[in-house]
Amino acid sequence: MTRQLPGLGALKSFEAAARLLSFSRAAEELGVTPAAVSYQMRSLEDQLGVELFRRTSRVVELTEPGRMLLAGVGEALDGIARTIARLRGADGRPRLTATTSPSFAAKWLVPRLHRFLELHPDADVRVDVSDRLVDLPREEVDVGVRFGRGQYPGLKVDRLFEETIFPVCSPKLIAGRRPLREPRDLHHDTLIQVDWQDQWATWPAWRMWLLAAGLRDLDPQRGLHFTQTAIALQAAIDGQGVALSESTLVADDLASGRLVRPFEMSIRGPAEFAYYALTTPGETRPLVKAFRDWIIAEAGQMKAEQAGSASTSTAGRKRAAISS
C-alpha cells in the first residue's frame, strides 16, 4: 500500500516550529528564512486539510491536530535518527550492540570475539553485559544471547547449545594431598556452588549430580557459594574446590588445561533450557545478520569439537580396557 505522506523537509520544519513555537527560531535552527518556514507550514496545512497553528501577531500556538502531529512526527524523527546512528556511527563505522549474561560473555563470547572482528575489521561492537530481559528494538540492541526456555515473543529465536553438566577442578587437585580418583573422594574437597535464580530451580545442581553418583551421605549444600558461574569457575581454576558446570561455559578452560574433569559421569540439562540467540524479525542490516550467523556457526563448531572429543575419549577408554 502506497503511503500518502508529506515530504520529510516539511515535517522537519513542522517539528522545529511546533517544538519552539516560533517560525523565526525554527528558521534559525534549520538555516532557512522565516518566510520559507511559514510557506511550508501553510502548504502542510493545505495538504492535510487541518489547521496546525494558531497565528497571532505575537505568538504561534499549536492546535489540537498540531499537538497530535507533533507527537507522531517527533517520535518518527527520533526513530529515524536512532536507526541511522546504529547503521553508521558518528565516525562512519558500522556499529552493533549485543547483550548477554556476564558468565556467557566472560567464558564464551569474549574469547571468540576476535574472530568476528577479523572478518569485520571496520565494525564497532559493543557488548552489554546484563542478566535482565532486554527489549531489543526499544533499547537499540541488535543481538541478544540469553539462557532460558526459548520463550521470547516477538523475536527470532535460534537455539545454540544443548548442555551437559559435570564436575571440574584444577589439575593440581587430581594429584594433590588427597587426590580425586572417584566421586566419593569429594568428601575431602570443597563443593563450589552457583546459586541460581528461582526461575532456574529445575537446573541441575550438586544435589542431583551426587544422587546420580550414588553419594547420598554428602551434604550437597556445603562449600563456597557464588551467584555467577564465571566466578565459580575462577575459584575452581584457583584450586579452591570442585565446581559443577555446564559444558558450554567450561569448554575453553578444559581445552587449555586450566580445568580438568575428575570424573567421567555427567548429566544432561533439561531439554527446554538452552542458550538462545535473539534478533528482531525481518532484520536486514548486513552486520547484524553477519553477527547472528557467526554466533550460530561458532556454536556448531564447538558442538562438533565436543562430539569429536567425546568419541576420542570413549575409544581411549575401550583401548585401555582391552589392554588391561
ZADO-1210 file (C-alpha; in nm, 4 decimals, padded with zeros to 6 digits):
<atoms>
<atom x="00.0000" y="00.0000" z="00.0000" code="MET" pos="1"/>
<atom x="00.1367" y="00.3422" z="-00.1009" code="THR" pos="2"/>
<atom x="00.1727" y="00.5812" z="00.1920" code="ARG" pos="3"/>
<atom x="00.0496" y="00.9354" z="00.1270" code="GLN" pos="4"/>
<atom x="00.2942" y="01.1352" z="00.3365" code="LEU" pos="5"/>
<atom x="00.4186" y="01.4929" z="00.3309" code="PRO" pos="6"/>
<atom x="00.7822" y="01.5487" z="00.2395" code="GLY" pos="7"/>
<atom x="01.0450" y="01.4944" z="00.5072" code="LEU" pos="8"/>
<atom x="01.1592" y="01.8560" z="00.4767" code="GLY" pos="9"/>
<atom x="00.8131" y="01.9868" z="00.5606" code="ALA" pos="10"/>
<atom x="00.7846" y="01.7505" z="00.8575" code="LEU" pos="11"/>
<atom x="01.1250" y="01.8566" z="00.9911" code="LYS" pos="12"/>
<atom x="01.0232" y="02.2209" z="00.9616" code="SER" pos="13"/>
<atom x="00.6939" y="02.1487" z="01.1351" code="PHE" pos="14"/>
<atom x="00.8670" y="01.9641" z="01.4214" code="GLU" pos="15"/>
<atom x="01.1049" y="02.2542" z="01.4795" code="ALA" pos="16"/>
<atom x="00.8326" y="02.5196" z="01.4613" code="ALA" pos="17"/>
<atom x="00.5969" y="02.3204" z="01.6846" code="ALA" pos="18"/>
<atom x="00.8672" y="02.2417" z="01.9383" code="ARG" pos="19"/>
<atom x="00.9960" y="02.6013" z="01.9546" code="LEU" pos="20"/>
<atom x="00.6544" y="02.7671" z="01.8965" code="LEU" pos="21"/>
<atom x="00.8284" y="03.0156" z="01.6708" code="SER" pos="22"/>
<atom x="00.8717" y="03.0261" z="01.2949" code="PHE" pos="23"/>
<atom x="01.1722" y="03.2574" z="01.3232" code="SER" pos="24"/>
<atom x="01.3541" y="03.0377" z="01.5773" code="ARG" pos="25"/>
<atom x="01.2748" y="02.7292" z="01.3715" code="ALA" pos="26"/>
<atom x="01.4155" y="02.9044" z="01.0646" code="ALA" pos="27"/>
<atom x="01.7329" y="02.9881" z="01.2550" code="GLU" pos="28"/>
<atom x="01.7731" y="02.6259" z="01.3675" code="GLU" pos="29"/>
<atom x="01.7120" y="02.4923" z="01.0172" code="LEU" pos="30"/>
<atom x="01.9231" y="02.7527" z="00.8377" code="GLY" pos="31"/>
<atom x="01.6386" y="02.8916" z="00.6248" code="VAL" pos="32"/>
<atom x="01.4277" y="03.2088" z="00.6259" code="THR" pos="33"/>
<atom x="01.1148" y="03.2566" z="00.8432" code="PRO" pos="34"/>
<atom x="00.9183" y="03.3095" z="00.5238" code="ALA" pos="35"/>
<atom x="01.0243" y="02.9665" z="00.3976" code="ALA" pos="36"/>
<atom x="00.9074" y="02.8006" z="00.7201" code="VAL" pos="37"/>
<atom x="00.5767" y="02.9896" z="00.7084" code="SER" pos="38"/>
<atom x="00.5210" y="02.8852" z="00.3468" code="TYR" pos="39"/>
<atom x="00.5977" y="02.5186" z="00.4292" code="GLN" pos="40"/>
<atom x="00.3503" y="02.5248" z="00.7177" code="MET" pos="41"/>
<atom x="00.0745" y="02.6717" z="00.5006" code="ARG" pos="42"/>
<atom x="00.1400" y="02.4066" z="00.2369" code="SER" pos="43"/>
<atom x="00.1382" y="02.1309" z="00.5011" code="LEU" pos="44"/>
<atom x="-00.1935" y="02.2505" z="00.6426" code="GLU" pos="45"/>
<atom x="-00.3440" y="02.2610" z="00.2929" code="ASP" pos="46"/>
<atom x="-00.2185" y="01.9096" z="00.2221" code="GLN" pos="47"/>
<atom x="-00.3552" y="01.7685" z="00.5488" code="LEU" pos="48"/>
<atom x="-00.6742" y="01.9718" z="00.5463" code="GLY" pos="49"/>
<atom x="-00.6377" y="02.0832" z="00.9098" code="VAL" pos="50"/>
<atom x="-00.5094" y="02.3894" z="01.0931" code="GLU" pos="51"/>
<atom x="-00.1874" y="02.3079" z="01.2789" code="LEU" pos="52"/>
<atom x="-00.1077" y="02.6536" z="01.4260" code="PHE" pos="53"/>
<atom x="-00.2998" y="02.9477" z="01.5644" code="ARG" pos="54"/>
<atom x="-00.1139" y="03.2558" z="01.4476" code="ARG" pos="55"/>
<atom x="-00.1277" y="03.5925" z="01.6164" code="THR" pos="56"/>
<atom x="00.0883" y="03.8977" z="01.5792" code="SER" pos="57"/>
<atom x="00.2960" y="03.7951" z="01.8791" code="ARG" pos="58"/>
<atom x="00.2902" y="03.4165" z="01.9263" code="VAL" pos="59"/>
<atom x="00.2322" y="03.0863" z="01.7491" code="VAL" pos="60"/>
<atom x="00.0235" y="02.8221" z="01.9264" code="GLU" pos="61"/>
<atom x="-00.0429" y="02.4602" z="01.8398" code="LEU" pos="62"/>
<atom x="-00.3953" y="02.3427" z="01.7717" code="THR" pos="63"/>
<atom x="-00.5117" y="02.0001" z="01.8884" code="GLU" pos="64"/>
<atom x="-00.4302" y="01.8453" z="01.5453" code="PRO" pos="65"/>
<atom x="-00.0930" y="02.0192" z="01.5679" code="GLY" pos="66"/>
<atom x="-00.0193" y="01.8592" z="01.9049" code="ARG" pos="67"/>
<atom x="-00.1191" y="01.5182" z="01.7678" code="MET" pos="68"/>
<atom x="00.1076" y="01.5591" z="01.4676" code="LEU" pos="69"/>
<atom x="00.3983" y="01.6797" z="01.6814" code="LEU" pos="70"/>
<atom x="00.3825" y="01.3670" z="01.8964" code="ALA" pos="71"/>
<atom x="00.3896" y="01.1382" z="01.5943" code="GLY" pos="72"/>
<atom x="00.6470" y="01.3312" z="01.3927" code="VAL" pos="73"/>
<atom x="00.8789" y="01.3757" z="01.6913" code="GLY" pos="74"/>
<atom x="00.8765" y="01.0045" z="01.7653" code="GLU" pos="75"/>
<atom x="00.9275" y="00.9178" z="01.3981" code="ALA" pos="76"/>
<atom x="01.2211" y="01.1557" z="01.3537" code="LEU" pos="77"/>
<atom x="01.3818" y="01.0263" z="01.6732" code="ASP" pos="78"/>
<atom x="01.3441" y="00.6713" z="01.5437" code="GLY" pos="79"/>
<atom x="01.4997" y="00.7621" z="01.2088" code="ILE" pos="80"/>
<atom x="01.7901" y="00.9323" z="01.3841" code="ALA" pos="81"/>
<atom x="01.8483" y="00.6301" z="01.6099" code="ARG" pos="82"/>
<atom x="01.8392" y="00.3905" z="01.3180" code="THR" pos="83"/>
<atom x="02.0857" y="00.5983" z="01.1166" code="ILE" pos="84"/>
<atom x="02.3143" y="00.6227" z="01.4199" code="ALA" pos="85"/>
<atom x="02.3028" y="00.2446" z="01.4545" code="ARG" pos="86"/>
<atom x="02.3714" y="00.1928" z="01.0848" code="LEU" pos="87"/>
<atom x="02.6686" y="00.4220" z="01.0850" code="ARG" pos="88"/>
<atom x="02.8350" y="00.5765" z="01.3842" code="GLY" pos="89"/>
<atom x="02.9443" y="00.9330" z="01.4059" code="ALA" pos="90"/>
<atom x="03.2808" y="00.8340" z="01.2558" code="ASP" pos="91"/>
<atom x="03.1239" y="00.6456" z="00.9679" code="GLY" pos="92"/>
<atom x="03.1900" y="00.2967" z="01.1088" code="ARG" pos="93"/>
<atom x="02.9128" y="00.0350" z="01.1216" code="PRO" pos="94"/>
<atom x="02.8094" y="-00.0442" z="01.4790" code="ARG" pos="95"/>
<atom x="02.6497" y="-00.3375" z="01.6545" code="LEU" pos="96"/>
<atom x="02.5293" y="-00.3848" z="02.0101" code="THR" pos="97"/>
<atom x="02.4988" y="-00.7335" z="02.1606" code="ALA" pos="98"/>
<atom x="02.3670" y="-00.8216" z="02.5048" code="THR" pos="99"/>
<atom x="02.4427" y="-01.1344" z="02.7040" code="THR" pos="100"/>
<atom x="02.4904" y="-01.2572" z="03.0590" code="SER" pos="101"/>
<atom x="02.8152" y="-01.1903" z="03.2477" code="PRO" pos="102"/>
<atom x="02.9215" y="-01.5555" z="03.2583" code="SER" pos="103"/>
<atom x="02.8486" y="-01.6236" z="02.8907" code="PHE" pos="104"/>
<atom x="03.0333" y="-01.3071" z="02.7937" code="ALA" pos="105"/>
<atom x="03.3395" y="-01.3923" z="03.0033" code="ALA" pos="106"/>
<atom x="03.3643" y="-01.7660" z="02.9345" code="LYS" pos="107"/>
<atom x="03.2411" y="-01.7989" z="02.5740" code="TRP" pos="108"/>
<atom x="03.1739" y="-01.4815" z="02.3754" code="LEU" pos="109"/>
<atom x="03.4702" y="-01.2578" z="02.4572" code="VAL" pos="110"/>
<atom x="03.7371" y="-01.5302" z="02.3996" code="PRO" pos="111"/>
<atom x="03.5949" y="-01.5775" z="02.0472" code="ARG" pos="112"/>
<atom x="03.5053" y="-01.2197" z="01.9598" code="LEU" pos="113"/>
<atom x="03.8370" y="-01.1518" z="01.7866" code="HIS" pos="114"/>
<atom x="03.7353" y="-01.3990" z="01.5156" code="ARG" pos="115"/>
<atom x="03.4324" y="-01.1892" z="01.4261" code="PHE" pos="116"/>
<atom x="03.6373" y="-00.8689" z="01.4291" code="LEU" pos="117"/>
<atom x="03.8898" y="-01.0284" z="01.1940" code="GLU" pos="118"/>
<atom x="03.6040" y="-01.0871" z="00.9496" code="LEU" pos="119"/>
<atom x="03.4664" y="-00.7345" z="01.0004" code="HIS" pos="120"/>
<atom x="03.7631" y="-00.5137" z="01.0927" code="PRO" pos="121"/>
<atom x="03.5718" y="-00.1873" z="01.0326" code="ASP" pos="122"/>
<atom x="03.2916" y="-00.2727" z="01.2755" code="ALA" pos="123"/>
<atom x="03.2474" y="-00.1310" z="01.6239" code="ASP" pos="124"/>
<atom x="03.0984" y="-00.3952" z="01.8553" code="VAL" pos="125"/>
<atom x="02.9518" y="-00.3054" z="02.1940" code="ARG" pos="126"/>
<atom x="02.8779" y="-00.5857" z="02.4418" code="VAL" pos="127"/>
<atom x="02.6129" y="-00.5064" z="02.7021" code="ASP" pos="128"/>
<atom x="02.6614" y="-00.7426" z="02.9968" code="VAL" pos="129"/>
<atom x="02.3352" y="-00.7995" z="03.1817" code="SER" pos="130"/>
<atom x="02.1072" y="-01.0752" z="03.3118" code="ASP" pos="131"/>
<atom x="01.7894" y="-00.8696" z="03.2811" code="ARG" pos="132"/>
<atom x="01.5415" y="-00.9053" z="02.9984" code="LEU" pos="133"/>
<atom x="01.6105" y="-00.6514" z="02.7243" code="VAL" pos="134"/>
<atom x="01.3626" y="-00.5030" z="02.4764" code="ASP" pos="135"/>
<atom x="01.5873" y="-00.5263" z="02.1698" code="LEU" pos="136"/>
<atom x="01.4250" y="-00.2686" z="01.9377" code="PRO" pos="137"/>
<atom x="01.3308" y="-00.0200" z="02.2104" code="ARG" pos="138"/>
<atom x="01.6735" y="-00.0290" z="02.3772" code="GLU" pos="139"/>
<atom x="01.8629" y="-00.0217" z="02.0458" code="GLU" pos="140"/>
<atom x="02.0179" y="-00.3661" z="02.0964" code="VAL" pos="141"/>
<atom x="02.0831" y="-00.5705" z="01.7835" code="ASP" pos="142"/>
<atom x="02.1548" y="-00.9242" z="01.9068" code="VAL" pos="143"/>
<atom x="02.0883" y="-01.0945" z="02.2387" code="GLY" pos="144"/>
<atom x="02.2085" y="-01.4219" z="02.3859" code="VAL" pos="145"/>
<atom x="02.0059" y="-01.5465" z="02.6806" code="ARG" pos="146"/>
<atom x="01.9761" y="-01.8677" z="02.8807" code="PHE" pos="147"/>
<atom x="01.6216" y="-01.9888" z="02.9300" code="GLY" pos="148"/>
<atom x="01.3323" y="-02.1807" z="02.7799" code="ARG" pos="149"/>
<atom x="01.3371" y="-02.0049" z="02.4436" code="GLY" pos="150"/>
<atom x="01.0089" y="-01.8221" z="02.5033" code="GLN" pos="151"/>
<atom x="01.0807" y="-01.4747" z="02.3678" code="TYR" pos="152"/>
<atom x="00.7640" y="-01.3453" z="02.1949" code="PRO" pos="153"/>
<atom x="00.8171" y="-01.1155" z="01.9005" code="GLY" pos="154"/>
<atom x="01.1798" y="-01.2161" z="01.8433" code="LEU" pos="155"/>
<atom x="01.3592" y="-01.4539" z="01.6084" code="LYS" pos="156"/>
<atom x="01.4999" y="-01.7304" z="01.8293" code="VAL" pos="157"/>
<atom x="01.7904" y="-01.9627" z="01.7418" code="ASP" pos="158"/>
<atom x="01.8875" y="-02.2418" z="01.9817" code="ARG" pos="159"/>
<atom x="02.2642" y="-02.2566" z="02.0277" code="LEU" pos="160"/>
<atom x="02.3651" y="-02.5306" z="02.2729" code="PHE" pos="161"/>
<atom x="02.2449" y="-02.8489" z="02.4401" code="GLU" pos="162"/>
<atom x="02.4115" y="-02.8644" z="02.7791" code="GLU" pos="163"/>
<atom x="02.5646" y="-03.1427" z="02.9830" code="THR" pos="164"/>
<atom x="02.6691" y="-03.0837" z="03.3435" code="ILE" pos="165"/>
<atom x="02.9722" y="-03.2328" z="03.5171" code="PHE" pos="166"/>
<atom x="03.2314" y="-03.1539" z="03.7886" code="PRO" pos="167"/>
<atom x="03.5525" y="-02.9682" z="03.7022" code="VAL" pos="168"/>
<atom x="03.8557" y="-02.8745" z="03.9065" code="CYS" pos="169"/>
<atom x="04.2149" y="-02.7572" z="03.8859" code="SER" pos="170"/>
<atom x="04.4652" y="-03.0233" z="03.7701" code="PRO" pos="171"/>
<atom x="04.6511" y="-02.9834" z="04.0980" code="LYS" pos="172"/>
<atom x="04.3556" y="-03.1301" z="04.2881" code="LEU" pos="173"/>
<atom x="04.3820" y="-03.4514" z="04.0872" code="ILE" pos="174"/>
<atom x="04.7332" y="-03.5168" z="04.2174" code="ALA" pos="175"/>
<atom x="04.7050" y="-03.3317" z="04.5470" code="GLY" pos="176"/>
<atom x="04.7418" y="-03.4492" z="04.9034" code="ARG" pos="177"/>
<atom x="04.4009" y="-03.6133" z="04.8781" code="ARG" pos="178"/>
<atom x="04.3714" y="-03.6907" z="04.5050" code="PRO" pos="179"/>
<atom x="04.0351" y="-03.7142" z="04.3308" code="LEU" pos="180"/>
<atom x="04.0007" y="-04.0586" z="04.1786" code="ARG" pos="181"/>
<atom x="03.6317" y="-04.1389" z="04.2264" code="GLU" pos="182"/>
<atom x="03.3204" y="-03.9414" z="04.3287" code="PRO" pos="183"/>
<atom x="03.3391" y="-04.0479" z="04.6942" code="ARG" pos="184"/>
<atom x="03.6674" y="-03.8557" z="04.7207" code="ASP" pos="185"/>
<atom x="03.4581" y="-03.5384" z="04.7124" code="LEU" pos="186"/>
<atom x="03.4094" y="-03.5886" z="05.0871" code="HIS" pos="187"/>
<atom x="03.7517" y="-03.4261" z="05.1279" code="HIS" pos="188"/>
<atom x="03.7019" y="-03.1297" z="04.8949" code="ASP" pos="189"/>
<atom x="03.5046" y="-02.8075" z="04.8862" code="THR" pos="190"/>
<atom x="03.1990" y="-02.8037" z="04.6623" code="LEU" pos="191"/>
<atom x="03.1779" y="-02.4799" z="04.4634" code="ILE" pos="192"/>
<atom x="02.8144" y="-02.3814" z="04.4234" code="GLN" pos="193"/>
<atom x="02.6277" y="-02.1471" z="04.1877" code="VAL" pos="194"/>
<atom x="02.3108" y="-02.0161" z="04.3480" code="ASP" pos="195"/>
<atom x="02.0746" y="-01.9994" z="04.0528" code="TRP" pos="196"/>
<atom x="01.7852" y="-01.7587" z="04.0390" code="GLN" pos="197"/>
<atom x="01.4447" y="-01.9005" z="04.1303" code="ASP" pos="198"/>
<atom x="01.3366" y="-01.9439" z="03.7678" code="GLN" pos="199"/>
<atom x="01.6219" y="-02.1893" z="03.7133" code="TRP" pos="200"/>
<atom x="01.5270" y="-02.4026" z="04.0119" code="ALA" pos="201"/>
<atom x="01.4979" y="-02.7097" z="03.7864" code="THR" pos="202"/>
<atom x="01.8513" y="-02.6708" z="03.6503" code="TRP" pos="203"/>
<atom x="02.0793" y="-02.9498" z="03.7823" code="PRO" pos="204"/>
<atom x="02.2852" y="-02.8641" z="04.0886" code="ALA" pos="205"/>
<atom x="02.5173" y="-03.0645" z="04.3122" code="TRP" pos="206"/>
<atom x="02.2266" y="-03.2470" z="04.4779" code="ARG" pos="207"/>
<atom x="02.1179" y="-03.4038" z="04.1500" code="MET" pos="208"/>
<atom x="02.4710" y="-03.4972" z="04.0410" code="TRP" pos="209"/>
<atom x="02.5596" y="-03.6501" z="04.3789" code="LEU" pos="210"/>
<atom x="02.2415" y="-03.8586" z="04.3790" code="LEU" pos="211"/>
<atom x="02.3227" y="-03.9811" z="04.0272" code="ALA" pos="212"/>
<atom x="02.6702" y="-04.0746" z="04.1509" code="ALA" pos="213"/>
<atom x="02.5224" y="-04.2689" z="04.4455" code="GLY" pos="214"/>
<atom x="02.6554" y="-04.0267" z="04.7108" code="LEU" pos="215"/>
<atom x="02.3600" y="-03.9840" z="04.9438" code="ARG" pos="216"/>
<atom x="02.5680" y="-03.9136" z="05.2525" code="ASP" pos="217"/>
<atom x="02.7407" y="-03.5980" z="05.1226" code="LEU" pos="218"/>
<atom x="02.5817" y="-03.2621" z="05.2036" code="ASP" pos="219"/>
<atom x="02.5073" y="-03.1022" z="04.8624" code="PRO" pos="220"/>
<atom x="02.4757" y="-02.7511" z="05.0102" code="GLN" pos="221"/>
<atom x="02.8150" y="-02.7175" z="05.1755" code="ARG" pos="222"/>
<atom x="03.1053" y="-02.5260" z="05.0277" code="GLY" pos="223"/>
<atom x="03.1597" y="-02.1942" z="04.8501" code="LEU" pos="224"/>
<atom x="02.8564" y="-02.0169" z="04.7041" code="HIS" pos="225"/>
<atom x="02.8575" y="-01.7699" z="04.4121" code="PHE" pos="226"/>
<atom x="02.5882" y="-01.6021" z="04.2031" code="THR" pos="227"/>
<atom x="02.7834" y="-01.6100" z="03.8743" code="GLN" pos="228"/>
<atom x="02.9183" y="-01.9198" z="03.7017" code="THR" pos="229"/>
<atom x="03.2259" y="-01.7367" z="03.5719" code="ALA" pos="230"/>
<atom x="03.3332" y="-01.6509" z="03.9281" code="ILE" pos="231"/>
<atom x="03.2679" y="-02.0061" z="04.0455" code="ALA" pos="232"/>
<atom x="03.4851" y="-02.1411" z="03.7658" code="LEU" pos="233"/>
<atom x="03.7628" y="-01.8992" z="03.8527" code="GLN" pos="234"/>
<atom x="03.7563" y="-02.0312" z="04.2075" code="ALA" pos="235"/>
<atom x="03.7908" y="-02.3829" z="04.0654" code="ALA" pos="236"/>
<atom x="04.0810" y="-02.2740" z="03.8440" code="ILE" pos="237"/>
<atom x="04.2497" y="-02.1334" z="04.1538" code="ASP" pos="238"/>
<atom x="04.2224" y="-02.4743" z="04.3219" code="GLY" pos="239"/>
<atom x="03.9653" y="-02.3702" z="04.5832" code="GLN" pos="240"/>
<atom x="03.7397" y="-02.6690" z="04.5213" code="GLY" pos="241"/>
<atom x="03.5335" y="-02.8617" z="04.2672" code="VAL" pos="242"/>
<atom x="03.2710" y="-02.6796" z="04.0609" code="ALA" pos="243"/>
<atom x="02.9715" y="-02.8184" z="03.8752" code="LEU" pos="244"/>
<atom x="02.9470" y="-02.6570" z="03.5330" code="SER" pos="245"/>
<atom x="02.7652" y="-02.6817" z="03.2029" code="GLU" pos="246"/>
<atom x="02.9708" y="-02.7884" z="02.9047" code="SER" pos="247"/>
<atom x="02.9465" y="-02.4602" z="02.7115" code="THR" pos="248"/>
<atom x="03.0983" y="-02.2292" z="02.9699" code="LEU" pos="249"/>
<atom x="03.3815" y="-02.4638" z="03.0628" code="VAL" pos="250"/>
<atom x="03.4861" y="-02.5724" z="02.7131" code="ALA" pos="251"/>
<atom x="03.7783" y="-02.3307" z="02.6750" code="ASP" pos="252"/>
<atom x="03.9126" y="-02.3976" z="03.0248" code="ASP" pos="253"/>
<atom x="03.9122" y="-02.7715" z="02.9563" code="LEU" pos="254"/>
<atom x="04.0811" y="-02.7264" z="02.6196" code="ALA" pos="255"/>
<atom x="04.3567" y="-02.5120" z="02.7719" code="SER" pos="256"/>
<atom x="04.4128" y="-02.7435" z="03.0683" code="GLY" pos="257"/>
<atom x="04.3163" y="-02.4789" z="03.3247" code="ARG" pos="258"/>
<atom x="04.0460" y="-02.7206" z="03.4381" code="LEU" pos="259"/>
<atom x="04.0015" y="-03.0959" z="03.4120" code="VAL" pos="260"/>
<atom x="03.7151" y="-03.3371" z="03.4600" code="ARG" pos="261"/>
<atom x="03.7980" y="-03.5572" z="03.7604" code="PRO" pos="262"/>
<atom x="03.5121" y="-03.7981" z="03.6782" code="PHE" pos="263"/>
<atom x="03.3513" y="-03.9024" z="03.3503" code="GLU" pos="264"/>
<atom x="02.9932" y="-03.9028" z="03.4769" code="MET" pos="265"/>
<atom x="02.7753" y="-03.6182" z="03.3526" code="SER" pos="266"/>
<atom x="02.4053" y="-03.5403" z="03.3495" code="ILE" pos="267"/>
<atom x="02.2082" y="-03.3735" z="03.0740" code="ARG" pos="268"/>
<atom x="02.0327" y="-03.0455" z="03.1376" code="GLY" pos="269"/>
<atom x="01.6547" y="-03.0221" z="03.0929" code="PRO" pos="270"/>
<atom x="01.5764" y="-03.0171" z="02.7206" code="ALA" pos="271"/>
<atom x="01.3830" y="-02.6898" z="02.7359" code="GLU" pos="272"/>
<atom x="01.6765" y="-02.4970" z="02.8846" code="PHE" pos="273"/>
<atom x="01.9458" y="-02.3688" z="02.6500" code="ALA" pos="274"/>
<atom x="02.1337" y="-02.0639" z="02.5289" code="TYR" pos="275"/>
<atom x="01.9443" y="-01.8828" z="02.2541" code="TYR" pos="276"/>
<atom x="02.0457" y="-01.6144" z="02.0039" code="ALA" pos="277"/>
<atom x="01.7780" y="-01.3441" z="01.9728" code="LEU" pos="278"/>
<atom x="01.7270" y="-01.0962" z="01.6912" code="THR" pos="279"/>
<atom x="01.4440" y="-00.8784" z="01.5631" code="THR" pos="280"/>
<atom x="01.2373" y="-01.0478" z="01.2881" code="PRO" pos="281"/>
<atom x="01.2955" y="-00.9008" z="00.9458" code="GLY" pos="282"/>
<atom x="01.6374" y="-00.7630" z="01.0389" code="GLU" pos="283"/>
<atom x="01.8166" y="-00.6649" z="00.7168" code="THR" pos="284"/>
<atom x="02.1329" y="-00.4875" z="00.8297" code="ARG" pos="285"/>
<atom x="02.4326" y="-00.6847" z="00.6986" code="PRO" pos="286"/>
<atom x="02.6415" y="-00.6504" z="01.0157" code="LEU" pos="287"/>
<atom x="02.3620" y="-00.7787" z="01.2418" code="VAL" pos="288"/>
<atom x="02.2901" y="-01.0733" z="01.0131" code="LYS" pos="289"/>
<atom x="02.6624" y="-01.1494" z="00.9954" code="ALA" pos="290"/>
<atom x="02.6955" y="-01.1468" z="01.3745" code="PHE" pos="291"/>
<atom x="02.3951" y="-01.3764" z="01.4204" code="ARG" pos="292"/>
<atom x="02.5266" y="-01.6190" z="01.1571" code="ASP" pos="293"/>
<atom x="02.8720" y="-01.6081" z="01.3168" code="TRP" pos="294"/>
<atom x="02.7403" y="-01.6976" z="01.6639" code="ILE" pos="295"/>
<atom x="02.5397" y="-01.9883" z="01.5219" code="ILE" pos="296"/>
<atom x="02.8441" y="-02.1121" z="01.3279" code="ALA" pos="297"/>
<atom x="03.0697" y="-02.0855" z="01.6343" code="GLU" pos="298"/>
<atom x="02.8171" y="-02.2821" z="01.8391" code="ALA" pos="299"/>
<atom x="02.8032" y="-02.5503" z="01.5703" code="GLY" pos="300"/>
<atom x="03.1813" y="-02.5738" z="01.5560" code="GLN" pos="301"/>
<atom x="03.2072" y="-02.6127" z="01.9330" code="MET" pos="302"/>
<atom x="02.9428" y="-02.8867" z="01.9359" code="LYS" pos="303"/>
<atom x="03.1323" y="-03.0722" z="01.6642" code="ALA" pos="304"/>
<atom x="03.4588" y="-03.0405" z="01.8582" code="GLU" pos="305"/>
<atom x="03.2925" y="-03.1671" z="02.1765" code="GLN" pos="306"/>
<atom x="03.1436" y="-03.4637" z="01.9905" code="ALA" pos="307"/>
<atom x="03.4853" y="-03.5492" z="01.8466" code="GLY" pos="308"/>
<atom x="03.6484" y="-03.5166" z="02.1865" code="SER" pos="309"/>
<atom x="03.3880" y="-03.7447" z="02.3428" code="ALA" pos="310"/>
<atom x="03.4421" y="-04.0068" z="02.0715" code="SER" pos="311"/>
<atom x="03.8190" y="-03.9954" z="02.1208" code="THR" pos="312"/>
<atom x="03.7793" y="-04.0277" z="02.4974" code="SER" pos="313"/>
<atom x="03.5445" y="-04.3259" z="02.4619" code="THR" pos="314"/>
<atom x="03.7806" y="-04.5001" z="02.2193" code="ALA" pos="315"/>
<atom x="04.0708" y="-04.4408" z="02.4562" code="GLY" pos="316"/>
<atom x="03.8836" y="-04.5965" z="02.7475" code="ARG" pos="317"/>
<atom x="03.7961" y="-04.9009" z="02.5351" code="LYS" pos="318"/>
<atom x="04.1617" y="-04.9494" z="02.4337" code="ARG" pos="319"/>
<atom x="04.2700" y="-04.9186" z="02.7939" code="ALA" pos="320"/>
<atom x="04.0159" y="-05.1805" z="02.8993" code="ALA" pos="321"/>
<atom x="04.1310" y="-05.4241" z="02.6249" code="ILE" pos="322"/>
<atom x="04.4978" y="-05.3785" z="02.7079" code="SER" pos="323"/>
<atom x="04.4345" y="-05.4443" z="03.0734" code="SER" pos="324"/>
</atoms>
